[in-house]
Amino acid sequence: MNANEKAALDRPKLRLMSAGPGSAGVSPAKSWRWLAGCAGSASSRFSTCLFFGAVFGAICGEAVSAEPTPSRFERHAFPLPESIWSVEAIDVNGDAKRDLVAMGVTKVFALVAPDWKEQVLVDTREGKMLYCVALDADADGDIDLALGRYQIPWIEFRQPRPQAKQLAEPGGPDFSVAWIENTRRTDKPWPLHVVDRELNGIHGLAVGDVNGDGQPDVISDSISGPAFPNSVVWFATARGAGEPTRHIVTHKGADGRPHYLDFADLDRDGKGDVLLGDSGGGTFTWWSRGARATDGWTKHAIAQEKGATNIKAADVDGDGTLDVVGTCGHGRGVFWFKGATWTKHEIDSALATPHALAVTDIDRDGDMDVAVASYTTFVVRWYENDGRGFFTAHDIDTTNRQQAYDMKAIDVDGDDRVDLVLAGRESKNCVWYRNR
């Protein structure tokens, strides 16, 4: 077993259980039992709500008995001046406390602990940014942020057109993928380093050691042309000055609208593989690499599900083999697929638009749970694993009409409980669900 696979299997955030073989998952047709308490805080920008999840559903055709949720969440919502599409939690000022980071259309905001004061880390002036991921890009010991842009005005500006139809030159930085350097200060913008200028329509980024040199690399998809439609690429970081070299996983070989990515060694060959959810073709796929560095990548099917978007590798049933968890953020349903046969198991087949997915041990019982958020039904929910591959559903937030687009599982406050951080999309907020 190589280091990448061992890390994926041993790291608590990557062990997950789900509904068992042939189960019907968790059915929202069952009635919910709901308890909620809310209390305002001293700050007008900050509210706290305690949510106690409800238990309902059917697993393997048998009703799930209602019971109090073993974890409860405090809702801390922070309004922001732009639609928020992606989130992270990193230490932005060097005080050894995690702060919240929220990516808007044109700006990346920091909400600095402990008073959550809003700061702007970068202003790109034109949109639209869509996804961010944390990594130590320059190997200096602090955590930086990689940015993916969905709309790149510079690409449109560079396209040939008649003189009479020339566009005004954009005013912001020219990039499709970039990273911003953590200066451990928030009184001025962080330096922006261009990674790529030709990818277009970036919807997802992932981080992993693709080339096995011990440094994190950035994996990106590209929905649109002209240069890289339906493509996936990767870049090595921390290699000195200049833009990193672009390495191709697939050029035009994705299934129409590549969305979110993950990186794990699914086939146990010692080399990490790329996982992809693609809503265009409604596919979950993985891509393996040849024996030599110069070899190409081979596409493998996992499943076809209408509206497939989010994908995570995890040992779902505790057998030591990585499985895959997927959600249909442009369709309906939360599923897991057993490696390496990819047999489908339903977690929640009824939930619409679960466009945000996190896999983590929410209740600290040693196995991994699943958390999702739906942007059309305004539901934030987690599924408790019993350690044997069966789920119980618990609602976290259903009463605030909370939209969602991205979710990260991170221990924000350092209490050894993994919290959930949510990008509020058109709710125009960043929400921290504190796990208590």
SEKOLTOR-192185 format. One line per field, with one value per residue (C-alpha): residue number from 1; chain; z, y, x. Coordinates in steps of 0.5 Angstrom, whole numbers, plus 2048, in hexadecimal, padded with zeros to 3 digits. Layout:
N
seq <- [NUM:...]
mol <- [A:...]
pz <- [Z:...]
py <- [Y:...]
px <- [X:...]
END
This chain:
436
seq <- [1:2:3:4:5:6:7:8:9:10:11:12:13:14:15:16:17:18:19:20:21:22:23:24:25:26:27:28:29:30:31:32:33:34:35:36:37:38:39:40:41:42:43:44:45:46:47:48:49:50:51:52:53:54:55:56:57:58:59:60:61:62:63:64:65:66:67:68:69:70:71:72:73:74:75:76:77:78:79:80:81:82:83:84:85:86:87:88:89:90:91:92:93:94:95:96:97:98:99:100:101:102:103:104:105:106:107:108:109:110:111:112:113:114:115:116:117:118:119:120:121:122:123:124:125:126:127:128:129:130:131:132:133:134:135:136:137:138:139:140:141:142:143:144:145:146:147:148:149:150:151:152:153:154:155:156:157:158:159:160:161:162:163:164:165:166:167:168:169:170:171:172:173:174:175:176:177:178:179:180:181:182:183:184:185:186:187:188:189:190:191:192:193:194:195:196:197:198:199:200:201:202:203:204:205:206:207:208:209:210:211:212:213:214:215:216:217:218:219:220:221:222:223:224:225:226:227:228:229:230:231:232:233:234:235:236:237:238:239:240:241:242:243:244:245:246:247:248:249:250:251:252:253:254:255:256:257:258:259:260:261:262:263:264:265:266:267:268:269:270:271:272:273:274:275:276:277:278:279:280:281:282:283:284:285:286:287:288:289:290:291:292:293:294:295:296:297:298:299:300:301:302:303:304:305:306:307:308:309:310:311:312:313:314:315:316:317:318:319:320:321:322:323:324:325:326:327:328:329:330:331:332:333:334:335:336:337:338:339:340:341:342:343:344:345:346:347:348:349:350:351:352:353:354:355:356:357:358:359:360:361:362:363:364:365:366:367:368:369:370:371:372:373:374:375:376:377:378:379:380:381:382:383:384:385:386:387:388:389:390:391:392:393:394:395:396:397:398:399:400:401:402:403:404:405:406:407:408:409:410:411:412:413:414:415:416:417:418:419:420:421:422:423:424:425:426:427:428:429:430:431:432:433:434:435:436]
mol <- [A:A:A:A:A:A:A:A:A:A:A:A:A:A:A:A:A:A:A:A:A:A:A:A:A:A:A:A:A:A:A:A:A:A:A:A:A:A:A:A:A:A:A:A:A:A:A:A:A:A:A:A:A:A:A:A:A:A:A:A:A:A:A:A:A:A:A:A:A:A:A:A:A:A:A:A:A:A:A:A:A:A:A:A:A:A:A:A:A:A:A:A:A:A:A:A:A:A:A:A:A:A:A:A:A:A:A:A:A:A:A:A:A:A:A:A:A:A:A:A:A:A:A:A:A:A:A:A:A:A:A:A:A:A:A:A:A:A:A:A:A:A:A:A:A:A:A:A:A:A:A:A:A:A:A:A:A:A:A:A:A:A:A:A:A:A:A:A:A:A:A:A:A:A:A:A:A:A:A:A:A:A:A:A:A:A:A:A:A:A:A:A:A:A:A:A:A:A:A:A:A:A:A:A:A:A:A:A:A:A:A:A:A:A:A:A:A:A:A:A:A:A:A:A:A:A:A:A:A:A:A:A:A:A:A:A:A:A:A:A:A:A:A:A:A:A:A:A:A:A:A:A:A:A:A:A:A:A:A:A:A:A:A:A:A:A:A:A:A:A:A:A:A:A:A:A:A:A:A:A:A:A:A:A:A:A:A:A:A:A:A:A:A:A:A:A:A:A:A:A:A:A:A:A:A:A:A:A:A:A:A:A:A:A:A:A:A:A:A:A:A:A:A:A:A:A:A:A:A:A:A:A:A:A:A:A:A:A:A:A:A:A:A:A:A:A:A:A:A:A:A:A:A:A:A:A:A:A:A:A:A:A:A:A:A:A:A:A:A:A:A:A:A:A:A:A:A:A:A:A:A:A:A:A:A:A:A:A:A:A:A:A:A:A:A:A:A:A:A:A:A:A:A:A:A:A:A:A:A:A:A:A:A:A:A:A:A:A:A:A:A:A:A:A:A:A:A:A:A:A:A:A:A:A:A:A]
pz <- [800:7FE:802:7FE:7FF:806:808:804:808:80F:80F:813:80E:809:80C:80B:80B:808:806:805:7FF:7FB:800:7FF:803:807:805:806:806:80D:812:815:81C:81D:823:822:827:824:828:825:827:828:821:81C:817:81B:81D:821:820:823:81F:821:81B:81A:818:813:80D:80B:80A:807:807:80E:812:816:81D:81F:824:826:822:825:822:822:81E:820:81A:819:813:810:80A:805:7FF:7F9:7F8:7FB:7F7:7FB:802:806:80D:80E:812:80E:814:817:81E:81D:81D:817:814:80F:807:802:7FB:7F7:7F0:7F0:7F7:7FC:803:80A:810:815:81C:821:820:818:816:80E:80A:802:800:7F9:7F4:7ED:7EB:7E6:7E7:7E7:7EC:7EE:7F3:7F7:7FB:800:800:801:7FA:7FC:801:806:80C:80B:807:801:7FD:7F5:7F1:7EB:7E7:7E3:7DF:7DC:7D9:7D6:7D2:7CF:7CE:7CA:7C5:7BE:7BC:7B7:7B9:7BA:7BF:7C3:7CA:7D0:7D3:7DA:7E0:7E5:7E5:7DF:7E2:7E1:7E7:7EC:7F3:7F8:7FD:805:807:80E:80E:80C:80C:804:7FE:7FE:7F8:7F2:7EE:7E7:7E6:7DF:7DB:7D5:7D9:7D9:7DD:7E3:7E8:7EC:7EF:7F3:7F7:7F7:7F6:7EE:7ED:7F3:7F5:7FC:7FA:7F9:7F2:7EF:7EB:7E7:7E2:7DC:7D9:7D4:7CE:7C9:7CC:7D1:7D1:7D5:7D7:7DE:7DF:7E5:7E7:7EB:7F1:7F5:7EF:7EF:7EB:7E5:7E3:7E4:7DE:7DC:7DC:7D9:7DC:7D6:7D1:7CE:7D2:7D7:7D6:7D5:7DB:7E0:7E7:7EE:7EF:7F4:7F4:7F7:7F5:7F3:7F0:7F5:7F0:7F4:7EF:7F1:7EC:7EA:7EC:7E8:7E9:7E2:7E2:7DA:7D9:7E0:7E1:7E7:7E4:7E7:7E3:7E4:7E2:7DE:7E1:7DE:7DF:7D8:7D7:7D6:7DB:7DA:7DB:7DF:7E0:7E7:7E6:7E2:7E6:7E3:7E6:7E9:7EC:7F3:7F4:7FA:7FB:802:805:806:808:80C:808:807:7FF:7FD:7FB:7F8:7FA:7F5:7F5:7EF:7F1:7EA:7EB:7F1:7F6:7FA:7F9:7FA:7F5:7F8:7F6:7F1:7EE:7EF:7F1:7F3:7FA:7FB:801:800:7F9:7FA:7FB:7F6:7F4:7F9:7F6:7FC:7FF:805:808:80F:816:818:81F:821:821:81C:816:810:80F:80A:809:804:802:7FD:7FA:7F7:7FD:802:806:80A:80C:80F:80E:815:813:818:816:812:80C:80E:80F:813:810:815:812:814:811:80E:810:80E:806:806:7FF:7FE:7F9:7FC:803:807:80D:811:819:819:820:822:827:824:820:819:817:810:80D:807:801:801:7F9:7F8:800:800:806:809:80E:813:816:81D:81F:827]
py <- [800:807:80D:810:80B:80A:811:810:80A:80C:814:814:819:813:80E:80E:809:809:805:7FE:7FA:7FA:7FF:804:809:80F:811:818:815:813:819:81D:81F:826:82A:830:836:83D:842:849:84B:852:853:855:851:84A:846:83F:83A:833:82E:827:822:81D:816:813:80E:807:803:7FC:7FD:7FD:804:808:809:810:812:819:81B:819:820:827:82D:834:838:83E:842:848:84C:84F:854:84E:848:843:83C:839:839:837:838:839:83E:844:849:844:844:83C:83D:83B:840:83F:841:842:843:847:849:84E:84E:849:84B:849:849:84A:846:848:84E:84B:852:852:853:853:84E:84F:853:851:857:852:84C:846:842:83C:837:837:832:833:831:833:835:838:833:838:835:839:837:83B:83B:839:83C:83A:83E:83C:843:845:84C:84C:846:849:850:84C:848:84B:84F:855:85C:85F:85A:85A:859:85E:85B:858:85C:856:850:84C:845:83F:83B:83F:83E:844:844:844:84A:849:850:852:85A:859:854:84E:84D:849:844:842:83B:83B:83F:83B:836:839:837:834:831:82D:82C:827:826:820:81E:81C:81B:818:81D:81E:825:827:828:82B:827:82B:82A:82E:82E:833:835:837:834:82E:82D:826:826:824:826:827:82C:82B:830:833:832:839:83F:83F:83C:834:82F:82D:825:822:81D:81D:822:822:81B:81D:81C:823:827:825:827:825:821:81D:819:812:80C:808:802:801:802:807:80D:811:811:817:817:81B:81C:81F:822:822:81B:819:815:813:811:810:811:80C:80E:809:806:80C:813:814:80F:812:811:80C:80E:809:809:809:80A:80E:813:819:81F:81C:821:820:81A:818:812:80E:807:807:800:7FF:7FA:7FD:7FF:806:807:80D:812:816:81B:81E:825:826:821:81C:818:816:80F:80B:806:800:800:7FC:7FA:800:7FD:803:804:809:80E:813:812:817:81E:823:827:825:829:829:823:822:81B:81B:818:81D:819:816:80F:80D:80C:811:815:819:820:823:82A:82B:832:831:82E:832:82C:82A:823:81E:816:813:80C:807:804:7FE:802:804:80C:810:816:81D:824:829:82F:830:836:83C:83B:83A:839:835:833:831:82E:82C:828:82B:82C:834:835:830:82C:825:825:825:82B:82D:833:835:83A:83D:83E:843:844:848:845:841:83C:838:832:831:82A:82A]
px <- [800:803:803:7FE:7F9:7FB:7F9:7F3:7F1:7F3:7F2:7EB:7E8:7E8:7E5:7DD:7D7:7D1:7CB:7CC:7CB:7C4:7C2:7BD:7C1:7BE:7B7:7B4:7AD:7AE:7AC:7B1:7B2:7B5:7B7:7BB:7BD:7BF:7C3:7C5:7CC:7CF:7D1:7CD:7D1:7D0:7CB:7CB:7C6:7C6:7C3:7C2:7C1:7BB:7BC:7B7:7B8:7B8:7BE:7BE:7B6:7B6:7B4:7B9:7B7:7B7:7BC:7C0:7C5:7CC:7CF:7CC:7CE:7CE:7CD:7D2:7D0:7D4:7D1:7D5:7D4:7D5:7D2:7D7:7D9:7DE:7E1:7E7:7EA:7F1:7F5:7F6:7FA:7FF:7FB:7FA:7F3:7EF:7EB:7E5:7E7:7E1:7E2:7DD:7DC:7E2:7E5:7E8:7E5:7E9:7E4:7EA:7E9:7E7:7E3:7E2:7E4:7E3:7E9:7EB:7F0:7F0:7EB:7EC:7E7:7E3:7E0:7DE:7E2:7DF:7E4:7E9:7EE:7F3:7FA:801:803:80A:80C:80D:809:803:7FD:7FB:7F5:7F4:7EF:7EB:7E7:7E1:7E0:7E7:7E6:7ED:7EC:7E6:7EA:7EF:7EB:7EB:7E5:7E4:7E7:7E0:7DF:7E5:7E4:7E7:7ED:7EB:7EE:7EF:7F4:7F5:7F4:7F0:7F3:7F7:7FA:7FA:800:7FF:802:800:7FD:7F6:7F7:7F9:7F7:7FB:800:7FC:800:7FE:7FE:7FA:7F6:7F3:7EF:7E8:7E2:7E5:7E0:7E4:7EB:7EF:7F6:7FA:801:800:808:80A:80F:80C:809:802:7FF:7F9:7F4:7EF:7E9:7E7:7E0:7E1:7E5:7E8:7EF:7ED:7E5:7E3:7EA:7EE:7F5:7FA:800:806:807:80C:811:814:812:80E:807:807:807:800:800:7FA:7F5:7F0:7EF:7E8:7E7:7E2:7DB:7D8:7D8:7DE:7DC:7E0:7E6:7EA:7F1:7F2:7F5:7EF:7F3:7F8:7FE:802:800:7FA:7F4:7EF:7E8:7E3:7DB:7D8:7D1:7D2:7D2:7CF:7D5:7DA:7E1:7E8:7EE:7F4:7FB:800:806:80B:80B:80A:804:7FD:7F7:7F2:7EA:7E6:7DF:7DC:7D4:7D0:7CB:7C7:7CA:7D0:7D5:7D8:7DD:7E1:7E6:7E5:7E5:7DD:7DC:7E3:7E6:7EC:7EA:7E9:7E2:7DE:7D9:7D5:7D0:7CB:7CC:7C8:7C3:7C1:7C4:7CA:7CE:7D4:7D7:7DB:7E2:7E4:7DE:7DA:7D4:7CF:7CC:7C7:7C8:7C2:7BF:7BA:7BE:7BE:7C4:7C9:7CF:7D3:7D6:7DB:7DD:7E0:7DF:7DA:7D8:7DF:7DD:7E3:7DF:7DE:7D7:7D4:7D2:7CE:7CB:7C5:7C5:7BE:7BA:7BE:7C0:7C7:7C7:7CC:7CC:7CE:7D2:7D1:7D8:7D5:7D3:7CC:7CA:7C5:7C3:7C3:7C1:7C6:7C2:7BC:7B8:7BD:7BC:7C3:7C6:7CD:7D2:7D8:7DA:7E0:7E1:7E6:7E7:7E6:7E7:7EC:7E8:7E9:7E2:7E1:7DD:7DA:7DB:7D6:7D6:7CF:7CF:7C9:7C8:7CE:7D1:7D6:7D4:7D7:7D4:7D7:7D7:7D6]
END
